């Protein structure tokens, strides 16, 4: 066990969580830890990139740890040093600059990239994604020189990009193919409330709409929709999902599907190689949220310290702020044939609560405008408590139900 070496490829939020859990373990077996980071800056809170785009935060302010922290824990961080090849037989990793690093254990935390829509014109200048620091800096630069933007995708990332660009003074249109915004987290009523709030703030929203092509010669000039509508623009942000970064694993013979295949201990098909976060796939499931990535990092830290631990995907609650509007969602956001709905709505304040019950147990919750009871509802969902005695008070939250 002496002088064991760990190499981590990737340095996002999940990789940093793993490092923090490892160094806190008395049984941490590694005397050397090297982290290969394709980005120029250490791990940062990617969720707050929208705040940087809006001008409400700085890159220094969203860093997860200072450079002193890595020195104190003997972690060698190699920024702007992406891995290019893995030799699982020799247990080595080669980097873009030609370095060869030996490992006893290897963790792949390569994350994901924006999914391509395979639209004509995607390679035009002015078409960008919104995933990392470089994307954010590009968007800030473009917002200084251009006035019109189209965001394709009405999920969390797309709406955050739209709000950030709006705060930079751009005229923004959001195109979303679903019937309402955040359709994976919200029901139609909450989605409409969100759309109304964004429109009031000055963002144009086009739901039930899909892009057909991006038009321009060298630079994007317009988006053509499938109904032949043309929207003039200087900038297009693609925010329509993610693709796991699995290529380096595939090239080294590690089994992959959509992502890098792992078991419940985050082991890949190759000995001593593990994967966590958005790049990995357990069964048929990939992971696009930070919370399950953190759970994986906690599990893997235990596994690397030779403790028996297993990652089991579970319910995840979503708590967001879109344009300052609090939103909470857990479980199933829309009714099914076997659910009952309990709904409370205040039209004057645009607050809304939709609870879905199955056999008097919570199956889902959607809160809009007021989310302080979200964690309590999530606890009811996880514990599957019988809520028969609280049916009349349930929509008003924990204080009414426990009084």
PLY file of the C-alpha trace (Angstrom):
ply
format ascii 1.0
element vertex 403
property float x
property float y
property float z
element edge 402
property int vertex1
property int vertex2
end_header
0.00 0.00 0.00
3.04 2.32 0.21
3.52 5.06 -2.36
0.25 4.43 -4.20
-0.45 6.88 -7.01
-3.86 8.20 -8.05
-4.45 10.03 -11.31
-7.73 11.90 -11.87
-8.63 12.95 -15.41
-10.89 16.00 -15.23
-11.36 18.63 -12.55
-14.98 19.64 -12.31
-17.26 19.80 -9.28
-17.51 16.02 -8.89
-13.75 15.46 -9.15
-13.17 18.15 -6.53
-15.73 16.53 -4.22
-13.87 13.23 -4.59
-10.55 14.87 -3.70
-12.02 16.53 -0.63
-13.57 13.27 0.58
-10.33 11.36 -0.02
-8.02 13.72 1.87
-10.48 13.75 4.79
-10.25 9.95 5.12
-7.75 8.63 7.68
-7.45 5.53 5.46
-6.54 7.53 2.34
-4.04 5.17 0.66
-2.42 7.65 -1.75
0.90 9.38 -1.26
0.68 10.96 -4.72
-2.38 12.46 -6.42
-2.21 14.07 -9.86
-5.18 15.86 -11.43
-5.23 16.51 -15.18
-7.44 19.46 -15.97
-8.25 20.42 -19.58
-9.40 23.86 -18.42
-7.05 26.68 -17.50
-8.60 27.19 -14.05
-9.16 24.79 -11.13
-12.60 23.42 -10.28
-15.33 26.02 -9.87
-19.03 26.07 -9.14
-20.38 25.60 -12.65
-23.90 26.35 -11.44
-22.79 29.94 -10.83
-21.47 30.53 -14.36
-24.79 32.21 -15.08
-24.04 34.68 -12.29
-20.66 35.41 -13.90
-22.42 35.90 -17.25
-24.93 38.25 -15.63
-22.13 40.24 -13.97
-23.17 39.25 -10.44
-20.10 37.11 -9.67
-16.45 36.78 -10.68
-14.50 33.67 -11.66
-12.37 34.05 -8.53
-15.55 34.13 -6.47
-16.85 30.78 -7.75
-13.62 28.79 -7.28
-14.20 25.77 -5.04
-10.78 25.82 -3.35
-7.73 28.09 -3.29
-4.37 27.01 -4.72
-3.13 26.75 -1.13
-5.59 23.93 -0.46
-4.00 21.73 -3.14
-0.50 22.43 -1.85
-1.53 21.68 1.74
-2.88 18.29 0.72
-0.04 17.38 -1.64
-2.24 17.32 -4.73
-0.52 18.20 -7.98
-2.95 20.06 -10.22
-2.05 20.24 -13.93
-4.22 22.93 -15.52
-4.49 23.23 -19.33
-3.12 19.68 -19.45
-5.74 17.35 -20.94
-5.13 13.61 -21.06
-4.84 12.24 -24.59
-4.36 8.48 -24.13
-4.61 5.75 -21.51
-2.59 2.52 -21.53
-4.46 0.25 -19.13
-1.85 -2.54 -19.45
1.07 -0.30 -18.50
-1.16 1.77 -16.17
-0.07 5.06 -17.70
-1.75 8.23 -18.94
-0.29 10.45 -21.65
-1.04 14.18 -21.71
-1.26 16.73 -24.51
2.21 18.04 -23.71
3.73 14.56 -23.91
3.97 13.78 -20.19
3.49 10.14 -19.19
2.04 9.54 -15.73
2.03 6.21 -13.94
-1.00 5.28 -11.82
-2.10 2.59 -9.40
-5.70 3.80 -9.66
-7.23 6.03 -12.32
-10.46 8.05 -12.06
-12.19 9.36 -15.17
-14.16 12.52 -14.40
-14.22 13.88 -17.93
-17.72 15.35 -17.70
-19.82 16.10 -20.75
-20.24 18.56 -23.59
-23.24 20.23 -25.17
-25.14 17.83 -27.40
-25.11 18.64 -31.09
-28.45 19.10 -32.84
-26.75 18.29 -36.16
-28.30 21.40 -37.67
-26.98 22.94 -40.86
-24.91 25.95 -39.80
-23.86 24.72 -36.34
-20.22 25.43 -37.19
-20.84 29.10 -38.06
-19.10 31.77 -36.04
-21.38 32.99 -33.25
-22.81 29.56 -32.42
-21.68 28.58 -28.92
-22.60 26.36 -25.99
-22.75 27.33 -22.30
-20.84 24.71 -20.33
-17.58 26.17 -19.01
-15.42 29.22 -18.38
-14.36 29.57 -22.02
-18.01 29.56 -23.14
-18.86 32.20 -20.54
-16.00 34.45 -21.63
-17.04 34.09 -25.28
-20.62 35.03 -24.43
-19.50 38.05 -22.41
-17.31 39.24 -25.29
-20.13 38.77 -27.83
-22.63 40.55 -25.61
-20.42 43.65 -25.68
-20.43 43.79 -29.47
-23.84 42.40 -30.45
-27.44 43.01 -29.51
-29.51 39.95 -30.46
-29.28 36.39 -29.15
-31.25 33.17 -29.63
-31.04 30.42 -27.03
-32.08 26.97 -28.25
-33.33 24.97 -25.28
-35.70 25.89 -22.46
-34.08 23.81 -19.75
-32.14 25.16 -16.78
-28.90 25.95 -18.65
-30.71 27.60 -21.53
-32.79 29.82 -19.28
-29.76 30.77 -17.19
-27.88 31.75 -20.36
-30.90 33.73 -21.57
-31.18 35.66 -18.31
-27.44 36.36 -18.17
-27.43 37.72 -21.74
-30.54 39.78 -21.00
-28.76 41.37 -18.05
-25.89 42.21 -20.41
-28.38 44.24 -22.46
-29.11 41.79 -25.28
-32.49 41.11 -26.85
-32.99 37.39 -26.18
-35.33 34.79 -27.68
-35.64 31.29 -26.19
-36.70 28.48 -28.52
-38.04 25.35 -26.84
-39.58 22.36 -28.55
-41.56 21.27 -25.47
-45.00 22.51 -24.61
-43.63 24.47 -21.65
-40.31 25.59 -20.18
-38.44 23.24 -17.81
-40.76 20.46 -18.90
-38.70 17.84 -17.02
-39.11 19.67 -13.72
-42.40 21.60 -13.96
-46.01 20.88 -14.83
-47.72 22.95 -17.55
-49.15 25.51 -15.09
-45.79 26.24 -13.45
-44.13 26.26 -16.88
-46.61 28.92 -18.05
-46.05 30.98 -14.89
-42.31 30.87 -15.58
-42.81 31.88 -19.21
-45.01 34.81 -18.18
-42.39 35.96 -15.68
-39.59 35.81 -18.26
-41.67 37.63 -20.86
-42.37 40.35 -18.29
-38.61 40.70 -17.84
-38.17 41.14 -21.59
-37.18 37.66 -22.78
-39.07 36.38 -25.84
-40.20 32.75 -25.54
-41.24 30.41 -28.37
-42.45 27.01 -27.11
-43.63 24.19 -29.41
-40.83 25.40 -31.71
-37.85 23.59 -33.23
-34.94 24.96 -35.25
-34.48 23.68 -38.79
-31.18 25.40 -39.65
-28.82 28.19 -38.70
-28.33 30.67 -41.52
-25.32 32.77 -42.48
-22.20 32.65 -44.63
-19.35 32.83 -42.13
-21.29 34.13 -39.12
-24.75 33.14 -37.94
-27.38 35.69 -38.99
-30.70 33.94 -38.40
-32.40 30.82 -37.08
-34.94 29.11 -39.32
-37.70 27.21 -37.50
-39.54 24.17 -38.81
-42.62 26.33 -39.44
-40.45 28.51 -41.75
-40.26 31.39 -39.25
-36.96 33.28 -39.43
-35.47 34.89 -36.31
-32.63 37.33 -36.96
-29.76 37.04 -34.52
-26.06 37.74 -33.93
-25.52 34.86 -31.50
-26.94 31.37 -30.95
-26.52 29.43 -27.71
-27.04 25.67 -27.94
-28.47 24.34 -24.66
-30.35 21.18 -25.60
-28.77 18.47 -23.50
-25.37 16.88 -22.99
-23.17 14.14 -24.42
-20.84 12.29 -22.00
-17.13 12.67 -22.80
-16.29 8.98 -23.21
-13.86 9.07 -26.15
-10.60 8.65 -24.22
-12.10 5.64 -22.44
-13.36 4.08 -25.68
-9.97 4.48 -27.34
-8.27 2.66 -24.46
-10.62 -0.34 -24.63
-12.86 0.57 -21.69
-16.44 -0.51 -22.31
-18.78 2.37 -23.15
-22.35 2.89 -24.27
-23.67 6.43 -24.22
-21.32 7.01 -21.30
-18.47 5.07 -19.65
-20.04 1.92 -18.20
-19.57 1.43 -14.45
-20.89 -0.85 -11.71
-22.33 0.26 -8.37
-18.79 0.86 -7.05
-18.01 3.08 -10.06
-15.57 0.50 -11.49
-15.17 0.38 -15.25
-14.47 -2.76 -17.30
-10.72 -2.29 -16.76
-9.04 -3.05 -13.41
-8.13 -0.04 -11.27
-10.03 2.38 -13.54
-13.13 4.18 -12.21
-15.50 6.82 -13.58
-17.76 9.39 -11.90
-20.10 12.22 -12.83
-21.59 13.13 -16.19
-19.21 10.89 -18.16
-20.35 7.64 -16.54
-23.31 5.33 -17.10
-24.79 2.85 -14.61
-27.11 0.38 -16.32
-29.07 2.51 -18.77
-28.80 5.70 -16.70
-26.49 8.68 -17.23
-26.30 11.61 -14.83
-26.66 15.27 -15.78
-27.10 16.76 -12.30
-24.49 17.61 -9.67
-26.20 15.87 -6.75
-25.91 12.26 -8.02
-22.34 13.10 -9.05
-21.59 14.11 -5.47
-23.13 10.86 -4.22
-20.89 8.95 -6.65
-17.83 10.86 -5.41
-18.69 10.01 -1.80
-19.10 6.34 -2.72
-15.87 6.20 -4.72
-13.85 7.82 -1.93
-14.95 4.94 0.31
-14.20 2.34 -2.36
-10.71 3.74 -2.97
-10.10 3.58 0.78
-11.09 -0.11 0.64
-14.43 0.34 2.39
-17.52 -1.45 1.10
-19.77 1.19 -0.43
-22.21 1.19 -3.34
-23.86 3.97 -5.32
-27.59 3.55 -5.77
-29.37 6.16 -7.90
-32.34 7.61 -6.07
-34.80 10.46 -6.16
-33.20 13.86 -6.69
-34.81 17.17 -5.79
-34.30 20.18 -8.05
-34.10 23.56 -6.36
-33.39 26.42 -8.75
-33.64 30.13 -9.16
-34.48 31.31 -12.66
-34.28 35.10 -13.00
-34.54 35.27 -9.22
-37.72 33.16 -9.17
-37.43 30.17 -6.80
-38.51 26.80 -8.20
-38.60 23.38 -6.55
-39.41 19.99 -8.03
-39.12 16.37 -6.92
-40.59 13.08 -8.04
-43.13 13.10 -10.87
-44.03 16.63 -12.03
-47.17 15.69 -13.97
-50.23 13.61 -13.00
-50.54 9.96 -13.99
-53.51 7.58 -14.13
-52.93 6.49 -10.52
-52.20 9.87 -8.88
-54.32 12.53 -7.21
-53.47 16.22 -7.28
-53.53 18.72 -4.43
-53.12 22.26 -5.83
-52.77 25.64 -4.19
-52.28 28.86 -6.18
-52.11 32.53 -5.32
-52.76 34.45 -8.55
-51.82 37.82 -7.05
-48.30 36.75 -6.06
-47.83 34.07 -8.78
-47.12 31.42 -6.14
-48.09 27.86 -6.95
-47.96 24.43 -5.32
-48.90 21.14 -7.01
-48.58 17.93 -4.98
-49.12 14.52 -6.51
-50.27 11.70 -4.25
-50.39 7.96 -4.84
-52.19 5.94 -2.16
-51.91 8.95 0.18
-48.15 9.05 -0.20
-46.27 11.80 -2.00
-45.30 10.91 -5.58
-44.18 14.36 -6.70
-44.16 18.06 -5.89
-43.85 21.25 -7.95
-43.40 24.59 -6.17
-43.14 27.95 -7.93
-42.44 31.32 -6.31
-42.16 29.95 -2.75
-39.99 26.91 -2.07
-39.14 26.92 1.64
-41.18 23.75 2.21
-39.47 21.92 -0.64
-37.04 19.93 1.56
-39.93 18.85 3.81
-41.91 17.58 0.82
-38.81 15.81 -0.47
-38.43 14.08 2.88
-42.07 12.90 2.68
-41.37 11.58 -0.80
-38.23 9.72 0.23
-39.76 8.24 3.39
-43.09 7.48 1.69
-45.03 8.47 4.79
-48.81 8.06 4.88
-50.19 11.60 4.62
-53.88 10.76 5.11
-54.10 12.81 8.30
-52.71 15.92 6.57
-54.67 15.98 3.32
-56.49 19.23 4.14
-53.32 21.08 5.20
-50.78 19.45 2.91
-50.53 22.21 0.29
-49.77 24.80 2.99
-46.56 23.12 4.08
-44.81 21.67 7.08
-45.92 24.25 9.66
-49.64 23.54 9.04
-49.17 19.77 8.89
-47.11 19.51 12.07
-49.11 22.03 14.13
0 1
1 2
2 3
3 4
4 5
5 6
6 7
7 8
8 9
9 10
10 11
11 12
12 13
13 14
14 15
15 16
16 17
17 18
18 19
19 20
20 21
21 22
22 23
23 24
24 25
25 26
26 27
27 28
28 29
29 30
30 31
31 32
32 33
33 34
34 35
35 36
36 37
37 38
38 39
39 40
40 41
41 42
42 43
43 44
44 45
45 46
46 47
47 48
48 49
49 50
50 51
51 52
52 53
53 54
54 55
55 56
56 57
57 58
58 59
59 60
60 61
61 62
62 63
63 64
64 65
65 66
66 67
67 68
68 69
69 70
70 71
71 72
72 73
73 74
74 75
75 76
76 77
77 78
78 79
79 80
80 81
81 82
82 83
83 84
84 85
85 86
86 87
87 88
88 89
89 90
90 91
91 92
92 93
93 94
94 95
95 96
96 97
97 98
98 99
99 100
100 101
101 102
102 103
103 104
104 105
105 106
106 107
107 108
108 109
109 110
110 111
111 112
112 113
113 114
114 115
115 116
116 117
117 118
118 119
119 120
120 121
121 122
122 123
123 124
124 125
125 126
126 127
127 128
128 129
129 130
130 131
131 132
132 133
133 134
134 135
135 136
136 137
137 138
138 139
139 140
140 141
141 142
142 143
143 144
144 145
145 146
146 147
147 148
148 149
149 150
150 151
151 152
152 153
153 154
154 155
155 156
156 157
157 158
158 159
159 160
160 161
161 162
162 163
163 164
164 165
165 166
166 167
167 168
168 169
169 170
170 171
171 172
172 173
173 174
174 175
175 176
176 177
177 178
178 179
179 180
180 181
181 182
182 183
183 184
184 185
185 186
186 187
187 188
188 189
189 190
190 191
191 192
192 193
193 194
194 195
195 196
196 197
197 198
198 199
199 200
200 201
201 202
202 203
203 204
204 205
205 206
206 207
207 208
208 209
209 210
210 211
211 212
212 213
213 214
214 215
215 216
216 217
217 218
218 219
219 220
220 221
221 222
222 223
223 224
224 225
225 226
226 227
227 228
228 229
229 230
230 231
231 232
232 233
233 234
234 235
235 236
236 237
237 238
238 239
239 240
240 241
241 242
242 243
243 244
244 245
245 246
246 247
247 248
248 249
249 250
250 251
251 252
252 253
253 254
254 255
255 256
256 257
257 258
258 259
259 260
260 261
261 262
262 263
263 264
264 265
265 266
266 267
267 268
268 269
269 270
270 271
271 272
272 273
273 274
274 275
275 276
276 277
277 278
278 279
279 280
280 281
281 282
282 283
283 284
284 285
285 286
286 287
287 288
288 289
289 290
290 291
291 292
292 293
293 294
294 295
295 296
296 297
297 298
298 299
299 300
300 301
301 302
302 303
303 304
304 305
305 306
306 307
307 308
308 309
309 310
310 311
311 312
312 313
313 314
314 315
315 316
316 317
317 318
318 319
319 320
320 321
321 322
322 323
323 324
324 325
325 326
326 327
327 328
328 329
329 330
330 331
331 332
332 333
333 334
334 335
335 336
336 337
337 338
338 339
339 340
340 341
341 342
342 343
343 344
344 345
345 346
346 347
347 348
348 349
349 350
350 351
351 352
352 353
353 354
354 355
355 356
356 357
357 358
358 359
359 360
360 361
361 362
362 363
363 364
364 365
365 366
366 367
367 368
368 369
369 370
370 371
371 372
372 373
373 374
374 375
375 376
376 377
377 378
378 379
379 380
380 381
381 382
382 383
383 384
384 385
385 386
386 387
387 388
388 389
389 390
390 391
391 392
392 393
393 394
394 395
395 396
396 397
397 398
398 399
399 400
400 401
401 402
